Amino acid sequence: MGRPLFYEIMEKPATSCIIGICSVIWFYIQKKNIGYSHVGLSYETAVDGHHWRIITSAFSHISVLHLVFNMSALWSLGVVEQLGDVGLGTAYYLQYTLVLVVLSGLLVLGIYHLLIQRFKLEYFRRVTAVGYSCVVFGWMTILSVKQPSSKLDLFGFLSLPISFAPFESLIFTSIIVPQASFLGHLSGIIVGYAIAWGLIHGMNNYWALSMLGWIVLVFVYSLKRSGTYDFNFLEIESVTDPSLPSVRFIGNGRTLQMSAIPVEGVEIV
């Protein structure tokens, strides 16, 4: 007989919280009848300044099956939180989850840019990616390097050797789910290997909190700048150099100058 779920949740607090967040967002999206095009990430919307979609696309899902598959895999990968004795653990999990969310999203956009600008494949301009699979594939990859003897359990009955899971899952989902984002999943694998092999390293609580602060700042700024959400307390106006916008909090007269960000089908991830 397995251990009570309560103890499993206590041993995987970060994983449990992320699953809870993704589930609540899915219920909210369903209740409000929000389409994937309103929260998903595409090259076209990114160019239009909707950089906040890098975050919303990762935590949104378009169907209950999509949600269940990703969260089932994520729950199994939460074993990372229980491996503090080998240099992993909850802090490591949270720190590099931030890295995976942001870098996998940026890498997807970079690949789209290359395909559009270099190979003139205009199809990728409007392809919209939604889902947490980039992060899931990233953790599969990290675990396959750090703990190759581990298993990936899906739906409670399907078990895959973690050493082969990233590419097995990449091929499996591409065949079984035609809408699955091959490039999104591949981006997660690439960033995962970069972390596992130490190419991306040095994250600690200080850098994680700093990164989180910048994510929140860019998220709010891009929501305001793109006209998606009107924050009444925040005003964006030009200052001395018109190419450098400023952010002013109404009522206190203080102004923060920021560097400008150049503006130049659906896939589930």
KETORKOL-750022 format. One record per atom (N, C-alpha, C): x, y, z. Coordinates in steps of 0.001 Angstrom, whole numbers, padded with zeros to 6 digits, always signed. Layout:
// residues N
XYZ/...
// end
This chain:
// residues 269
+000850-001196+000000/+000000+000000+000000/+000881+001240+000000/+000557+002197-000863/+001378+003383-000995/+001242+004323+000185/+002116+005285+000232/+002084+006268+001315/+000906+007213+001118/+000348+007769+002207/-000748+008742+002098/-000315+009940+001253/-001246+010473+000471/-000952+011590-000420/-000419+012797+000345/-000900+012986+001566/-000480+014138+002372/+001035+014173+002537/+001633+013008+002816/+003078+012942+003011/+003826+013203+001706/+003257+012743+000601/+003863+012998-000709/+003871+014505-000995/+002759+015168-000672/+002661+016615-000904/+003667+017362-000042/+003835+016931+001209/+004787+017596+002108/+006222+017435+001626/+006512+016337+000926/+007861+016099+000420/+008093+016777-000931/+007022+017217-001571/+007122+017908-002868/+006334+019214-002803/+006678+020117-001896/+005873+021338-001727/+005842+022237-002952/+006990+022441-003601/+007046+023316-004771/+006271+022708-005945/+006475+021411-006167/+005763+020717-007237/+004262+020797-007004/+003838+020560-005774/+002416+020602-005430/+001830+021991-005665/+002590+023027-005304/+002120+024400-005504/+001967+024718-006991/+002942+024303-007800/+002879+024566-009247/+001697+023836-009873/+001469+022582-009468/+000320+021826-009968/-000970+022538-009566/-001023+023035-008339/-002195+023772-007879/-002422+025036-008687/-001349+025780-008957/-001448+027020-009736/-001945+026732-011147/-001358+025736-011808/-001766+025385-013169/-003224+024931-013212/-003650+024202-012179/-005030+023708-012120/-006009+024863-011935/-005677+025794-011027/-006541+026958-010792/-006638+027806-012059/-005516+028008-012734/-005523+028790-013973/-006373+028106-015034/-006277+026770-015114/-007097+026037-016091/-008587+026224-015799/-008968+026098-014524/-010377+026292-014157/-010831+027719-014474/-009967+028686-014209/-010314+030089-014483/-010501+030307-015985/-009584+029764-016783/-009672+029899-018234/-010957+029279-018768/-011311+028099-018221/-012539+027437-018655/-013780+028228-018237/-013772+028717-017013/-014926+029456-016509/-015146+030748-017270/-014057+031446-017585/-014156+032726-018291/-014169+032560-019805/-014074+031303-020261/-014085+031011-021701/-012986+031787-022442/-011790+031748-021871/-010640+032437-022466/-009970+031510-023470/-009725+031988-024673/-009105+031172-025713/-007593+031139-025576/-006984+030109-026165/-005519+029988-026097/-004836+031179-026739/-005494+031802-027723/-004882+032935-028418/-004733+034151-027514/-005450+034163-026391/-005375+035297-025469/-004253+035143-024438/-003754+033941-024278/-002714+033710-023261/-001470+033032-023835/-001561+032484-025043/-000458+031738-025636/+000648+032633-026175/+001781+032009-026450/+002961+032728-026938/+003169+032463-028423/+003279+033524-029189/+003598+033406-030608/+004626+034474-030972/+005285+034285-032086/+006295+035249-032538/+005641+036600-032801/+004486+036564-033417/+003791+037793-033785/+003411+038620-032563/+002864+037970-031543/+002477+038711-030342/+003705+039193-029559/+004779+038420-029593/+006007+038840-028907/+006576+040100-029544/+006559+040147-030871/+007045+041326-031587/+006176+042544-031277/+004897+042291-031020/+003975+043382-030686/+004092+043822-029229/+005024+043251-028493/+005279+043688-027120/+004581+042889-026040/+003950+041774-026406/+003251+040949-025413/+004214+039966-024737/+005259+040504-024119/+006273+039638-023527/+005747+038896-022297/+004669+039381-021714/+004050+038714-020564/+003573+037311-020922/+003369+037042-022212/+002877+035736-022639/+003903+034613-022418/+005167+034962-022267/+006167+033938-021947/+005779+033241-020642/+005211+034005-019717/+004796+033440-018425/+003408+032805-018520/+002442+033530-019056/+001067+032998-019085/+000951+031756-019959/+001727+031693-021035/+001651+030518-021914/+002143+029268-021200/+003152+029427-020334/+003719+028266-019636/+002731+027658-018648/+001939+028495-017997/+001057+028004-016934/-000387+027772-017395/-000653+027931-018696/-002003+027741-019223/-002090+026447-020017/-003263+025818-020007/-003496+024581-020756/-004841+024667-021456/-004957+024029-022615/-006159+024214-023423/-007195+023108-023253/-006842+022032-022581/-007802+020956-022359/-007444+020228-021069/-008409+019506-020528/-008158+018788-019282/-007134+017675-019498/-007149+017030-020678/-006169+015982-020967/-004764+016560-021028/-004643+017719-021647/-003365+018430-021726/-002842+018725-020322/-003732+019227-019457/-003364+019544-018083/-002954+018289-017320/-003762+017240-017408/-003504+016007-016659/-002183+015374-017092/-001903+015334-018392/-000662+014733-018875/+000551+015489-018330/+000517+016827-018432/+001661+017617-017964/+001839+017523-016448/+000724+017590-015718/+000822+017580-014263/+001200+016190-013738/+000768+015137-014432/+001155+013784-014041/+002666+013607-014177/+003208+014074-015304/+004658+013992-015517/+005395+014861-014497/+004858+016052-014227/+005504+016971-013289/+005526+016383-011876/+004433+015727-011485/+004374+015114-010157/+005474+014068-010003/+005687+013264-011037/+006741+012247-010989/+008116+012909-010917/+008288+014006-011639/+009576+014700-011663/+009844+015467-010366/+008807+015611-009533/+008982+016287-008251/+009946+015571-007328/+010386+014382-007726/+011395+013656-006948/+012667+014488-006807/+012853+015458-007711/+014004+016365-007623/+014042+017030-006247/+012887+017366-005714/+012820+018027-004402/+013297+017130-003270/+013271+015822-003495/+013648+014869-002455/+015119+014467-002543/+015847+015097-003463/+017244+014709-003696/+018222+015783-003243/+017926+016386-002098/+018820+017411-001572/+020200+016887-001235/+020289+015591-000943/+021584+015011-000573/+022525+014867-001751/+022016+015040-002983/+022890+014961-004171/+022955+016309-004892/+022661+017377-004152/+022798+018714-004719/+021559+019263-005386/+020430+018553-005277/+019203+019065-005865/+018343+019642-004726/+017103+019218-004563/+016281+019715-003464/+015297+020783-003902/+014499+021261-002963/+013422+022212-003260/+013946+023554-003745/+014987+024070-003098/+015536+025367-003518/+016057+025291-004946/+016806+024246-005252/+017322+024035-006609/+016166+023948-007601/+015133+023228-007221/+013965+023034-008084/+013307+024373-008424/+013088+025206-007424/+012450+026502-007651/+013343+027438-008468/+014625+027457-008126/+015550+028351-008824/+015617+028042-010316/+015765+026778-010648/+015931+026429-012054/+014608+026267-012800/+013496+026194-012056/+012198+026268-012725/+012029+027650-013342/+012445+028687-012615/+012413+030049-013165/+013229+030137-014446/+014428+029554-014403/+015309+029569-015575/+014651+028838-016751/+014067+027683-016488/+013432+026889-017545/+012249+027618-018167/+011416+028232-017346/+010246+028950-017863/+010679+030063-018812/+011629+030878-018365/+012029+032052-019154/+012883+031668-020370/+013930+030870-020145/+014846+030572-021244/+014223+029682-022317/+013382+028734-021934/+012746+027892-022946/+011799+028726-023803/+011092+029680-023172/+010221+030573-023941/+011007+031452-024889/+012126+032014-024412/+012969+032857-025270/+013597+032049-026400/+013989+030806-026093/+014592+029960-027111/+013585+029615-028209/+012342+029336-027824/+011295+029079-028815/+011155+030280-029753/+011106+031473-029168/+010983+032683-029991/+012202+032857-030889/+013387+032524-030366/+014605+032621-031174/+014577+031670-032359/+014087+030457-032134/+013983+029481-033227/+012961+029951-034253/+011823+030463-033779/+010815+031006-034689/+011411+032131-035542/+012174+033006-034882/+012803+034136-035598/+013718+033631-036710/+014517+032620-036396/+015429+032049-037392/+014652+031445-038562/+013611+030695-038269/+012823+030041-039316/+012097+031054-040193/+011653+032148-039575/+010908+033170-040326/+011846+034050-041145/+012890+034572-040489/+013770+035524-041151/+014779+034868-042098/+015290+033718-041701/+016329+033059-042502/+015747+032153-043574/+014720+031363-043188/+014176+030372-044110/+012806+030763-044674/+012342+031971-044313/+011091+032524-044867/+009884+031612-044632/+009849+030951-043490/+008723+030088-043157/+007722+030902-042343/+006848+031614-043032/+005915+032522-042392/+004900+031815-041503/+004753+030524-041689/+003822+029743-040876/+004105+029920-039385/+005390+030025-039035/+005773+030092-037623/+005539+031468-037012/+005120+032438-037804/+004854+033764-037264/+003644+033760-036324/+002656+032926-036666/+001416+032927-035878/+001194+031648-035072/+002132+030726-035104/+002001+029515-034291/+001998+029919-032819/+000989+029457-032079/+000819+029842-030674/+001063+028641-029777/+001998+028796-028853/+002358+027706-027938/+001712+027928-026572/+001176+026866-025999/+000535+026919-024688/+000881+025653-023913/+001237+025792-022638/+001448+024614-021809/+002769+024606-021054/+002838+023723-020052/+003992+023645-019151/+005025+022612-019598/+004820+022036-020786/+005693+020942-021221/+007151+021341-021407/+007402+022602-021762/+008800+023035-021899/+009549+022780-020595/+008916+023145-019481/+009534+022962-018168/+009592+021478-017819/+008529+020741-018128/+008494+019293-017858/+009626+018590-018594/+009799+018899-019868/+010872+018273-020647/+012247+018714-020133/+012334+019940-019653/+013591+020396-019073/+013972+019593-017846/+013002+019347-016952/+013290+018569-015741/+013532+017105-016052/+012846+016567-017065/+013153+015195-017512/+014622+015085-017889/+015087+016087-018630/+016465+016076-019117/+017463+016213-017973/+017204+017147-017059/+018099+017346-015913/+018185+016078-015077/+017043+015457-014827/+017012+014238-014017/+017688+013076-014736/+017573+013042-016067/+018210+011956-016830/+019728+012020-016741/+020268+013238-016520/+021716+013409-016373/+022143+013221-014921/+021372+013802-014002/+021738+013773-012591/+021424+012433-011918/+020302+011817-012312/+019861+010564-011692/+019358+009609-012784/+020257+009091-013605/+019842+008253-014750/+019118+006969-014374/+019180+006560-013119/+018501+005329-012697/+017043+005570-012314/+016594+006842-012300/+015224+007163-011906/+014224+006729-012974/+012949+006713-012588/+011862+006365-013491/+010905+007542-013608/+010272+007669-014776/+009234+008666-014981/+007899+007942-015014/+007036+008223-014046/+005722+007569-013960/+004647+008499-014506/+003839+007975-015425/+002757+008738-016018/+001426+008064-015721/+000478+008840-015238/-000886+008366-014959/-000916+007225-013947/+000189+006971-013235/+000190+005951-012211/+000425+004531-012682/+000520+004327-013999/+000722+002953-014475/+001790+002835-015561/+002134+003941-016237/+003146+003903-017289/+004463+004402-016718/+005500+003579-016804/+006805+003932-016241/+007869+003880-017324/+008633+004982-017448/+009691+005059-018458/+011039+005280-017774/+012118+004649-018266/+013457+004948-017746/+013769+006416-018005/+014143+007154-016983/+014333+008594-017127/+015458+008922-018108/+016431+008012-018257/+017563+008285-019157/+017122+008424-020607/+016001+007790-020969/+015497+007888-022337/+014218+008719-022433/+013654+009098-021296/+012341+009742-021264/+012231+011016-022103/+013236+011916-022096/+013059+013149-022874/+012790+012895-024355/+013603+012064-024973/+013441+011845-026412/+012322+010855-026718/+012091+009886-025810/+010947+008996-025979/+009654+009804-025940/+009555+010688-024969/+008354+011513-024836/+008223+012492-025995/+009352+013022-026464/+009334+013953-027591/+008744+013287-028831/+009196+012067-029119/+008700+011328-030286/+007261+010886-030067/+006970+010377-028866/+005633+009864-028556/+004575+010960-028700/+004832+012122-028084/+003837+013191-028142/+003687+013755-029554/+004779+013791-030322/+004708+014297-031690/+003860+013394-032584/+003872+012074-032292/+003094+011119-033086/+001645+011067-032618/+001453+010971-031311/+000114+010792-030744/-000692+012088-030763/-000028+013216-030514/-000722+014509-030458/-000176+015404-031572/-000874+015473-032705/-000385+016241-033851/-000115+017708-033532/-000871+018269-032560/-000694+019675-032218/+000452+019912-031239/+001063+018861-030760/+002150+019016-029791/+003285+019834-030396/+003818+020744-029616/+004872+021629-030100/+006235+020942-030026/+006699+020429-031156/+008008+019779-031206/+009102+020765-030814/+009028+021987-031338/+010061+022985-031051/+010014+023430-029593/+008799+023521-029022/+008679+023893-027619/+009289+022843-026711/+008973+021568-026988/+009534+020482-026187/+011052+020397-026365/+011509+020566-027596/+012945+020523-027878/+013673+021654-027153/+013052+022813-027075/+013654+023943-026357/+013845+023611-024884/+012833+022954-024292/+012962+022543-022899/+014107+021569-022703/+014265+020641-023643/+015356+019662-023564/+016718+020360-023675/+016830+021304-024594/+018108+022014-024794/+018490+022790-023530/+017537+023541-022975/+017817+024307-021757/+018107+023352-020596/+017399+022220-020546/+017645+021219-019507/+019064+020687-019545/+019556+020367-020741/+020943+019891-020864/+021939+020985-020479/+021633+022234-020845/+022525+023341-020491/+022648+023482-018977/+021550+023251-018260/+021573+023310-016791/+022288+022085-016219/+021922+020903-016709/+022491+019657-016172/+023998+019574-016392/+024471+020079-017527/+025907+020013-017833/+026689+021187-017249/+026023+022070-016529/+026707+023180-015870/+026966+024372-016752/+026384+024399-017960/+026561+025564-018833/+025790+026751-018283/+024683+026458-017618/+023924+027477-016883/+024000+027077-015417/+024684+027872-014629/+024895+027492-013234/+025001+028741-012363/+025190+028532-011089/+025394+029649-010168/+024116+030228-009576/+022960+029614-009856/+021724+030115-009277/+021701+029870-007769/+021269+030887-007045/+021054+030753-005603/+019830+031586-005253/+019507+031684-003981/+018294+032402-003593/+018346+033877-003990/+019541+034484-003882/+019677+035893-004251/+019371+036103-005731/+020007+035312-006590/+019800+035472-008025/+018385+035078-008427/+017829+034082-007760/+016453+033656-008072/+015460+034772-007736/+015634+035415-006572/+014744+036508-006193/+014936+037717-007104/+016201+037969-007483/+016462+039067-008418/+015797+038802-009763/+015921+037565-010242/+015310+037181-011507/+013792+037284-011427/+013224+036834-010300/+011779+036915-010109/+011321+038369-010125/+012096+039246-009502/+011757+040667-009499/+011718+041246-010904/+012720+040908-011722/+012748+041383-013106/+011601+040793-013927/+011280+039535-013655/+010163+038904-014366/+008867+039656-014072/+008636+039966-012792/+007426+040700-012411/+007414+042086-013051/+008563+042761-013045/+008659+044105-013614/+008361+044102-015107/+008998+043191-015836/+008780+043100-017285/+007345+042654-017577/+006818+041746-016748/+005446+041261-016920/+004454+042423-016838/+004559+043216-015775/+003646+044349-015586/+003872+045403-016665/+005141+045698-016965/+005469+046709-017974/+004910+046333-019343/+005069+045064-019730/+004598+044647-021056/+003070+044578-021116/+002430+044215-019994/+000963+044260-019945/+000470+045678-020190/+001114+046633-019539/+000730+048039-019676/+001075+048570-021064/+002296+048316-021514/+002777+048860-022785/+001999+048291-023981/+001611+047023-023891/+000887+046395-025000/-000600+046733-024990/-001067+047395-023915/-002470+047759-023831/-003370+046624-023389/-002762+045532-022920/-003542+044375-022496/-004279+044652-021195/-003610+045342-020285/-004222+045650-018995/-003795+047056-018588/-004752+047847-018144/-004470+049233-017782/-004269+049358-016276/-003014+049440-015874/-002712+049669-014467/-002847+051170-014197/-003884+051546-013460/-004159+052964-013251/-003063+053684-012484/-002337+052933-011658/-001286+053559-010842/+000023+053711-011610/+000060+053217-012845/+001309+053193-013600/+001140+053946-014903/+002092+054829-015196/+002038+055592-016438/+003377+055485-017157/+003340+055180-018441/+004554+055075-019247/+004639+056299-020133/+005728+057033-020031/+005868+058247-020837/+007308+058390-021299/+007495+059133-022382/+008836+059369-022909/+009531+060426-022071/+010875+060290-021954/+011665+061286-021228/+012644+061915-022199/+013801+062337-021723/+014754+063074-022541/+015010+062412-023889/+015359+061159-023854/+015574+060409-025079/+014292+059645-025395/+013615+059978-026506/+012341+059322-026810/+012450+057819-026994/+013672+057316-027201/+013835+055870-027377/+013886+055158-026038/+013960+055940-024935/+014007+055346-023609/+012737+055708-022861/+011790+054786-022784/+010554+055085-022060/+010803+055154-020566/+009895+055792-019862/+010005+055824-018405/+008732+055251-017813/+008860+054766-016594/+007701+054245-015873/+007510+055135-014655/+006321+055742-014528/+006068+056649-013410/+004894+056150-012600/+005064+056089-011282/+003984+055707-010400/+003188+056962-010054/+001907+056977-010419/+001066+058136-010231/+000963+058478-008745/+001167+059749-008445/+000931+060191-007068/+002198+060479-006294/+003321+059886-006688/+004534+060137-005904/+005592+060897-006686/+005343+061114-007972/+006248+061924-008768/+007558+061282-009115/+007771+060045-008702/+009047+059388-008978/+009007+058707-010338/+010119+058745-011025/+010185+058175-012372/+011323+057187-012463/+011067+056053-013068/+012082+055026-013285/+012303+054891-014769/+013514+055164-015251/+013814+055068-016670/+014320+053672-016993/+013800+053117-018090/+014146+051754-018470/+014612+051724-019917/+015440+050731-020245/+015864+050544-021626/+014693+050056-022463/+014556+050575-023642/+013452+050175-024510/+013700+048791-025065/+012597+048044-025300/+012686+046733-025909/+012392+046879-027397/+013328+046580-028303/+013117+046802-029715/+011910+046013-030210/+011168+046664-031104/+010012+046000-031669/+010282+045656-033132/+010524+044902-033482/+010738+044517-034882/+009447+043770-035449/-002123+028733-036141/-002435+027366-035718/-002158+027203-034233/-002113+026776-033350/-001749+026596-031943/-000923+025351-031784/+000082+025409-030904/+000858+024227-030536/+000792+024109-029029/+000575+022904-028528/+000518+022709-027094/+001856+022183-026602/+002286+022718-025466/+003589+022333-024916/+003422+021905-023471/
// end
